Protein backbone atom coordinates (compact mmCIF):
# COMPACT_ATOMS: atom_id res chain seq x y z
CA UNK A 1 0.00 0.00 0.00
CA UNK A 2 1.25 3.48 -0.90
CA UNK A 3 0.59 6.38 1.49
CA UNK A 4 1.11 10.02 0.53
CA UNK A 5 2.45 12.16 3.36
CA UNK A 6 2.56 15.89 2.55
CA UNK A 7 5.10 17.93 4.47
CA UNK A 8 6.72 21.35 4.50
CA UNK A 9 10.20 22.61 5.38
CA UNK A 10 10.30 25.57 7.77
CA UNK A 11 13.38 27.76 8.30
CA UNK A 12 13.27 28.50 12.03
CA UNK A 13 15.24 31.32 13.71
CA UNK A 14 15.63 33.14 10.40
CA UNK A 15 14.24 36.27 8.74
CA UNK A 16 14.62 34.80 5.25
CA UNK A 17 14.37 31.54 3.33
CA UNK A 18 17.32 29.12 3.40
CA UNK A 19 18.57 30.48 6.72
CA UNK A 20 18.27 29.49 10.37
CA UNK A 21 17.66 25.85 11.21
CA UNK A 22 15.52 23.96 8.65
CA UNK A 23 12.79 21.71 9.98
CA UNK A 24 10.60 19.12 8.24
CA UNK A 25 7.00 19.21 9.45
CA UNK A 26 4.49 16.46 8.64
CA UNK A 27 1.07 17.90 9.44
CA UNK A 28 -1.27 15.45 7.71
CA UNK A 29 -1.68 11.77 7.08
CA UNK A 30 -2.43 8.67 9.13
CA UNK A 31 -0.89 7.82 12.49
CA UNK A 32 2.49 6.20 11.94
CA UNK A 33 4.41 3.83 14.16
CA UNK A 34 7.65 4.99 15.72
CA UNK A 35 9.86 2.99 13.37
CA UNK A 36 8.32 4.57 10.28
CA UNK A 37 8.64 8.09 11.72
CA UNK A 38 12.27 7.43 12.59
CA UNK A 39 12.96 6.12 9.07
CA UNK A 40 11.39 9.24 7.55
CA UNK A 41 13.47 11.49 9.80
CA UNK A 42 16.59 9.60 8.76
CA UNK A 43 15.64 10.11 5.11
CA UNK A 44 15.00 13.85 5.64
CA UNK A 45 18.43 14.08 7.34
CA UNK A 46 17.73 17.43 9.01
CA UNK A 47 18.52 18.23 12.64
CA UNK A 48 14.89 17.36 13.46
CA UNK A 49 11.67 16.26 11.82
CA UNK A 50 8.28 16.78 13.51
CA UNK A 51 5.08 14.80 13.15
CA UNK A 52 1.99 16.75 14.25
CA UNK A 53 -0.79 14.70 15.82
CA UNK A 54 -4.07 15.61 17.55
CA UNK A 55 -3.61 16.69 21.16
CA UNK A 56 -4.98 14.52 23.96
CA UNK A 57 -6.76 17.63 25.31
CA UNK A 58 -9.10 19.30 22.81
CA UNK A 59 -8.26 22.74 24.24
CA UNK A 60 -4.66 22.38 23.08
CA UNK A 61 -3.37 23.13 19.60
CA UNK A 62 -1.59 19.86 18.77
CA UNK A 63 0.81 17.15 19.92
CA UNK A 64 4.32 16.70 18.49
CA UNK A 65 6.65 13.75 17.99
CA UNK A 66 10.20 15.00 17.38
CA UNK A 67 12.95 12.97 15.71
CA UNK A 68 16.58 13.55 14.83
CA UNK A 69 18.00 11.26 12.12
CA UNK A 70 18.69 8.58 14.75
CA UNK A 71 16.50 9.10 17.83
CA UNK A 72 13.31 10.60 19.24
CA UNK A 73 13.60 13.64 21.53
CA UNK A 74 11.35 14.44 24.51
CA UNK A 75 11.54 18.18 23.74
CA UNK A 76 13.37 20.46 21.33
CA UNK A 77 13.32 24.19 20.65
CA UNK A 78 13.15 24.97 16.96
CA UNK A 79 10.93 21.93 16.16
CA UNK A 80 8.29 23.06 18.67
CA UNK A 81 8.40 26.67 17.45
CA UNK A 82 8.38 25.73 13.77
CA UNK A 83 5.63 23.12 14.10
CA UNK A 84 3.52 25.55 16.12
CA UNK A 85 3.82 28.18 13.39
CA UNK A 86 2.68 25.62 10.80
CA UNK A 87 -0.27 24.46 12.92
CA UNK A 88 -1.34 28.03 13.74
CA UNK A 89 -1.21 29.17 10.11
CA UNK A 90 -3.28 26.20 9.00
CA UNK A 91 -5.93 26.57 11.68
CA UNK A 92 -6.16 30.35 12.08
CA UNK A 93 -4.79 31.89 8.87
CA UNK A 94 -3.23 35.25 9.80
CA UNK A 95 -5.32 35.76 12.97
CA UNK A 96 -3.24 33.81 15.47
CA UNK A 97 -4.35 33.73 19.13
CA UNK A 98 -1.98 35.27 21.73
CA UNK A 99 -1.36 31.93 23.50
CA UNK A 100 -1.71 28.24 22.76
CA UNK A 101 -0.64 25.04 24.50
CA UNK A 102 1.04 22.16 22.67
CA UNK A 103 2.03 18.69 23.81
CA UNK A 104 5.46 17.03 23.66
CA UNK A 105 6.64 13.89 25.47
CA UNK A 106 7.85 15.87 28.53
CA UNK A 107 4.42 17.47 28.91
CA UNK A 108 2.36 20.50 27.83
CA UNK A 109 4.17 23.67 26.73
CA UNK A 110 2.70 27.15 26.63
CA UNK A 111 3.48 29.19 23.52
CA UNK A 112 3.08 32.97 23.31
CA UNK A 113 2.49 34.71 20.00
CA UNK A 114 3.18 38.35 19.14
CA UNK A 115 1.60 39.84 16.02
CA UNK A 116 4.18 41.86 14.11
CA UNK A 117 1.95 43.23 11.33
CA UNK A 118 1.52 42.29 7.66
CA UNK A 119 0.76 38.69 8.59
CA UNK A 120 4.05 38.24 10.50
CA UNK A 121 4.23 36.72 13.99
CA UNK A 122 6.86 36.02 16.64
CA UNK A 123 6.44 32.72 18.51
CA UNK A 124 7.82 32.33 22.05
CA UNK A 125 8.28 28.99 23.77
CA UNK A 126 7.97 28.71 27.57
CA UNK A 127 10.42 25.93 28.44
CA UNK A 128 9.81 26.13 32.19
CA UNK A 129 12.52 26.26 34.84
CA UNK A 130 15.58 24.18 33.90
CA UNK A 131 16.82 21.52 36.29
CA UNK A 132 20.50 21.83 37.12
CA UNK A 133 22.48 18.61 37.53
CA UNK A 134 24.49 19.30 40.65
CA UNK A 135 27.09 16.53 40.29
CA UNK A 136 30.53 17.86 39.23
CA UNK A 137 31.53 17.43 35.60
CA UNK A 138 33.58 14.27 35.26
CA UNK A 139 37.10 14.96 33.99
CA UNK A 140 36.69 18.48 32.57
CA UNK A 141 40.16 18.30 31.00
CA UNK A 142 39.06 15.27 28.96
CA UNK A 143 35.92 17.14 27.93
CA UNK A 144 37.90 20.13 26.67
CA UNK A 145 40.40 17.99 24.79
CA UNK A 146 37.46 16.15 23.21
CA UNK A 147 36.51 19.46 21.57
CA UNK A 148 40.10 20.43 20.71
CA UNK A 149 40.58 22.88 23.59
CA UNK A 150 42.60 23.22 26.80
CA UNK A 151 41.65 24.32 30.35
CA UNK A 152 43.02 27.83 29.71
CA UNK A 153 40.39 28.28 26.99
CA UNK A 154 37.53 28.26 29.54
CA UNK A 155 36.18 31.55 30.88
CA UNK A 156 37.32 32.31 34.42
CA UNK A 157 34.09 34.19 35.17
CA UNK A 158 31.56 31.39 34.62
CA UNK A 159 31.41 27.70 35.49
CA UNK A 160 30.84 24.61 33.38
CA UNK A 161 27.33 23.36 34.19
CA UNK A 162 24.62 20.96 33.05
CA UNK A 163 21.04 22.23 32.82
CA UNK A 164 18.01 20.49 31.37
CA UNK A 165 14.40 21.14 30.37
CA UNK A 166 14.21 17.56 29.11
CA UNK A 167 17.52 17.17 27.26
CA UNK A 168 20.66 17.63 29.42
CA UNK A 169 22.78 20.50 28.03
CA UNK A 170 26.45 20.73 29.03
CA UNK A 171 27.21 24.48 28.96
CA UNK A 172 30.90 25.34 28.53
CA UNK A 173 31.77 29.07 28.78
CA UNK A 174 34.77 30.05 26.66
CA UNK A 175 37.04 33.06 26.98
CA UNK A 176 36.64 34.59 23.48
CA UNK A 177 35.15 34.15 20.03
CA UNK A 178 38.43 32.96 18.50
CA UNK A 179 38.42 30.04 20.94
CA UNK A 180 34.78 29.33 20.14
CA UNK A 181 35.49 29.32 16.41
CA UNK A 182 38.40 26.89 16.59
CA UNK A 183 36.64 24.32 18.79
CA UNK A 184 36.35 20.99 16.98
CA UNK A 185 34.62 17.83 18.30
CA UNK A 186 37.69 15.66 17.65
CA UNK A 187 36.89 13.07 20.33
CA UNK A 188 33.44 14.04 21.56
CA UNK A 189 31.65 10.75 20.72
CA UNK A 190 34.03 8.88 23.02
CA UNK A 191 33.48 11.44 25.79
CA UNK A 192 29.70 11.14 25.47
CA UNK A 193 29.91 7.35 25.58
CA UNK A 194 31.91 7.50 28.82
CA UNK A 195 29.82 10.23 30.51
CA UNK A 196 26.06 9.67 30.09
CA UNK A 197 23.42 11.11 30.07
CA UNK A 198 24.85 14.24 28.43
CA UNK A 199 24.53 14.19 24.62
CA UNK A 200 24.83 17.91 23.87
CA UNK A 201 27.73 20.32 24.48
CA UNK A 202 26.83 24.00 24.21
CA UNK A 203 29.86 26.26 23.88
CA UNK A 204 29.11 29.89 24.74
CA UNK A 205 31.05 33.15 24.72
CA UNK A 206 29.90 36.39 26.33
CA UNK A 207 32.67 38.39 24.63
CA UNK A 208 30.64 38.39 21.43
CA UNK A 209 30.88 40.78 18.49
CA UNK A 210 27.86 39.12 16.84
CA UNK A 211 25.14 39.30 19.52
CA UNK A 212 24.80 39.27 23.31
CA UNK A 213 26.26 35.74 23.33
CA UNK A 214 27.90 33.63 20.63
CA UNK A 215 27.35 29.87 20.79
CA UNK A 216 27.97 26.55 19.09
CA UNK A 217 26.28 23.21 19.76
CA UNK A 218 27.98 19.83 19.28
CA UNK A 219 26.06 16.57 19.36
CA UNK A 220 27.24 13.10 18.40
CA UNK A 221 26.24 9.64 17.20
CA UNK A 222 23.55 9.20 19.87
CA UNK A 223 21.84 12.37 18.65
CA UNK A 224 22.62 12.08 14.96
CA UNK A 225 23.63 15.75 14.76
CA UNK A 226 27.31 16.72 14.68
CA UNK A 227 26.75 20.49 14.93
CA UNK A 228 23.40 22.25 15.12
CA UNK A 229 22.95 25.66 13.43
CA UNK A 230 20.48 26.81 16.11
CA UNK A 231 19.47 25.09 19.35
CA UNK A 232 16.43 26.46 21.16
CA UNK A 233 16.42 23.77 23.85
CA UNK A 234 19.94 24.94 24.79
CA UNK A 235 19.26 28.68 24.48
CA UNK A 236 16.47 28.47 27.08
CA UNK A 237 18.69 26.88 29.77
CA UNK A 238 21.46 29.33 28.78
CA UNK A 239 19.25 32.26 29.79
CA UNK A 240 18.62 30.63 33.18
CA UNK A 241 22.35 29.91 33.52
CA UNK A 242 23.23 33.57 32.85
CA UNK A 243 20.53 34.79 35.23
CA UNK A 244 21.79 32.50 37.99
CA UNK A 245 25.31 33.90 37.48
CA UNK A 246 24.05 37.49 37.73
CA UNK A 247 24.72 38.21 34.04
CA UNK A 248 21.08 38.55 32.93
CA UNK A 249 18.34 40.37 34.81
CA UNK A 250 14.89 38.84 35.17
CA UNK A 251 12.45 39.60 32.34
CA UNK A 252 15.27 40.74 30.03
CA UNK A 253 16.06 39.27 26.63
CA UNK A 254 19.36 37.88 25.40
CA UNK A 255 20.19 37.45 21.71
CA UNK A 256 22.29 34.40 20.83
CA UNK A 257 24.32 34.13 17.62
CA UNK A 258 24.76 30.52 16.50
CA UNK A 259 25.45 28.81 13.20
N, C-alpha and C positions, 0 to 999 in steps of 0.2 A: 504494500500500500504506500502511495506517495502522499505526503502531507506538505502543504505550502505554509511556510512560516514567514510572514512579512516582518521586517525589522527596519530600524533606522540607526544611523550613526550620529551621535551627538558629540560636539566638541565642547567639553566642560572646562571651566576656568579660562575662557578665552573670549575676546571681543570680536573675533573673526573666524571664518571657516579655516580648517586645516591648522588650527592652533590648539593650545591647551592639552587636555588629556582626552583622546577619543574613547567613546563608549558605545558598545553595541547594545541596543534596547529592543527586546522582543516583547511587543505589547499585545499580540493577538495569537490565536491558535489554541489548540487543545493543551490540556495539562500534560506535561512530559515527565518521565522519570528522571532521577538524578543523573544516571549514566548518560542519557541522551543530552541533557543540558550541559554536562561537562564536556562531552564530545563536540558540541556546537561551539562552546567557549574556546576549546582548543583549536578548532578550525578558524574561528574569528581571529585568534592570536593577538588580542588587545589586552591591555592591563586587566580589564574586567568586562564581562558581559552580564547584562541583567535580564531576567525574565520576570515580567509583571504578571501577577496573579490577583484574583479578587481577595480583598481583605477578609479576615475572619469576623470583623466588626463592620457592619454596614455604614457606620458613621465615618469610617476611615477611607482614605483615598484609594489605597492599593496595598498589596504585599509584594515584596521583592525577594528573589533568589539571586545571589550575586556569586559569580564564578570568575576566577582567574583562569589561565590556560590549563592549570593542573589541580585546582582545589576550590572548594566553596568557602566563602567568607561569611562570618556572622554579621559583619557590618563593614561598610566602606564609605568614603566620603563622596568622591565624584560620581560613583554609580547611583547613590541615593539622590543626589541633587539632579543629575541628568535624567534619571528615570522619572523623578517627580515633575520636572519640566515637561517631559513628554506626556505624562498622564494628565497633567493640568491642561495643557493645550488641547488635548483630544476631548476632554470632558467639558471645559469651560470656554474654549476659544481664547479671546483676548481678555476676558473678564475673570481673572483669577481671584479666588478668595484670599484674604490676608493670612490665614493659617489653615493647614491641613495636618493630618496625622497619617503616617505610613507605617507599615510593619516590615521588620527585618528579623532574622533569627534571634538577635539579642533582645528584641522587644519593640514596642511602639516608639516612634520618633516624631517629635513635633517639628514641622517645617514652617518658617515664616516667609511671606512673599511681599516684596515691595514693588509697586507699580512704578516704572520709570518713564512712562509716556511712550506714545507711538507703538504700542503693542509690546514694549520691552518690559521685562521683569527681572528682579534680583531675588534669588532663592537662598534662604539661610537654613542651615541644618543645626538643630539643637542636639549636640552629642551627649549632653549630660555632664556630670562631674567625673573626670577620669580617676581611675584607681591607680595609685602609685605602688609599684612593687618595692617593698622596703628592703629586701635582701640586697647586699652589696653585689656589684657587678663582678662576676667571676673573671679573674685574669684580664684586667683592662689593657695591659700591655699586649696580650695576644689579640684582643679585639682590634686595637689600633693597627697592629701589623697586618691583620687580616684585610684592612682597607688601605694598606700602603702608607701608613702614617706612624709617627712616634709619639711618646708621651708629651714631648715639648710642643706638639701641634695642638694640644687641647687648651681651650680657654682656661685661664686661672680664676675667672670670675664666676663661672657656673659649673655645676657638677653633672657628670654623666648620670642619667636616670632612666627608669623604665616606667612609662605611664600607659594606661590602656582604657579605651572605651569599648573594648571587645576584641581588639587585636593589640597585643603588647608591642609598644613602640620604644625602641632603645634610642634615646636622644643623646647625641654626642655633640657638645658645643666646641667649635673650633676657633682658633685665634684670629684668622683672617680669611678673606675670600680666596687668596692664592692657595692656601692650604685646602680649602673646600674644593677648589677646582682640580687639584692634582690627586685627590683621593681616588683610589681604584680598588674595587673589591677583589683583590688578588687571591685571597684565601678565605673569603667570607662563608662559602658553603660549609667548609670544615668547621668554622667557628660556630655556626648555627647548629650543626649536627651535635656538637659537644656541649652546647649551652641552651637547651630548650627552656621555656617555650618561645623565646624571642625569634621572630622570623623577619623583622624589619629593623634596619638601622637608619635613623634619621639624623643626618649631619646638618648642623645649623651654625650660622655665623651672624652675630649681631653687627659686626663691623661691615655693613653691607652698603655698597654703592648703588644697588639695584632696587632695593625696597627697604622696609624696616628690618627684615631678616632675609638672608639668603639660605637656601636649603637644598639638600639632595637626599633622595631616598634610595637605599639599596635593599633588594630582596634576595632571593636565592632559589634553588631548586624546589624547595617545599612550597614556595609561593608562585613560582613560574614567571616571575618578573625580576629581571636583573636590576634595572633602574627605572623608576617611575617618574614621568614628567610632571606630575602634580599629585599630591597625596593628602586628601582632605581629612582622612582618619588619623593622620599624623599632625596636621596643622591645628586641629582642635586641641589635642593634648599639649601641643607646643604653647598655645596661648595660656593654658593653665600652668604650665611649667614656668613661663616667664612671669606670670602673676605671682606665683608662689615665691619666686626669687626677688620680687620687688621691682621687676623691670617693666611691668605692664599694669597700669591701674585698672580697677574694675570698670566694666562697661565701656572700655576703650577698644578700638580696633587695631589690629596689627596686619600689615600687608607682607606676605611671604612671596619671594621670588624663587621659583623652582623650575627646572627644566629649560 
